[in-house]
Structures are given as C-alpha cells and as structure tokens.
Amino acid sequence: MSHGRQWVHAWLLLLPAAALLALFTHYPAVATAWGRVEVPAGLPPPPVVGFQRYTGLTENVQQDGDWVLRLPSGVRLHAHEFSNGRWTVHLDKFDPDHSLLYAVMHIASETSAARFAAYCTAIYFGYRWWVA
C-alpha cells in the first residue's frame, strides 16, 4: 500500500471521531455564543446579570436564627434567618434527631459535606486505579 493511500485510510478512520467531537463539543459552544448575539423575534433581550448575582456570596453574614418544624410525614421544615435579613427555608428529608442512620443519611444527602466526601472518594479511588 502506498504512503498516500495510508493517509487516506487514516483520515477516513478519524473522520467519524472528529465529527462526533465537533458535534458534542464545538456545536454547543458556537450555538451558545450565537444565541447570546441573536435575539429571537418577539422576545425581549435576556437580562445580563454578570457578577451582581455573586456579590452576596462575599458578604460576611452570620446566621441569627435556625428553626425546625417536624411534620407528621417524617420530614422537617428547616428555616434559617441571616443577619442581612435574608431567609432560607427548605425541607429536610431525613430528620437527624430521629436515629443515627437518619443522621448519616442527612449528612450524606442534604449537606455540603456530602459533595466534599464524594470528591475525596472519587480522587482516592481514581488515584488507586491510576497507580495500580
């Protein structure tokens, strides 16, 4: 087989992979950028928030109050009041005061510690897999 035919075969093998790569990576990026430039007819332009949404994350805000209302279904309504007047209300699926298992499930599914533990576990097992 000649050198030129080898290049043709190589490119024919790479074309499907390159097409899928472009389809799933480049097309969404270009479509998103085009969607930010083009405003659909009849719709107002979308508001650009920028960094205004994230300014509240840097405030030194303390939690002033923490209220819990236990419901008969086993869940609890949890309300937090902060010093800047903001309230956060959410449902806890697992009441940590119910049992040790519920406390572990509350930490594992409803707190930011769960994400941290999942990341650490993924890094640990990924490292073990990579080294082994």
Stockholm file with secondary structure:
# STOCKHOLM 1.0

chainA/1-132         MSHGRQWVHAWLLLLPAAALLALFTHYPAVATAWGRVEVPAGLPPPPVVGFQRYTGLTENVQQDGDWVLRLPSGVRLHAHEFSNGRWTVHLDKFDPDHSLLYAVMHIASETSAARFAAYCTAIYFGYRWWVA
#=GR chainA/1-132 SS CCHHHHHHHHHHHHHHHHHHHIIIIIHHHHHHHHHHHCCCTTSCCCCCCGGGGGGGGGSCCCEEEEEEEECTTSCEEEEEEETTSCEEEEEESSCTTTCHHHHHHHHHHHSHHHHHHHHHHHHHHHHHHHHC
#=GC SS_cons         CCHHHHHHHHHHHHHHHHHHHIIIIIHHHHHHHHHHHCCCTTSCCCCCCGGGGGGGGGSCCCEEEEEEEECTTSCEEEEEEETTSCEEEEEESSCTTTCHHHHHHHHHHHSHHHHHHHHHHHHHHHHHHHHC
//
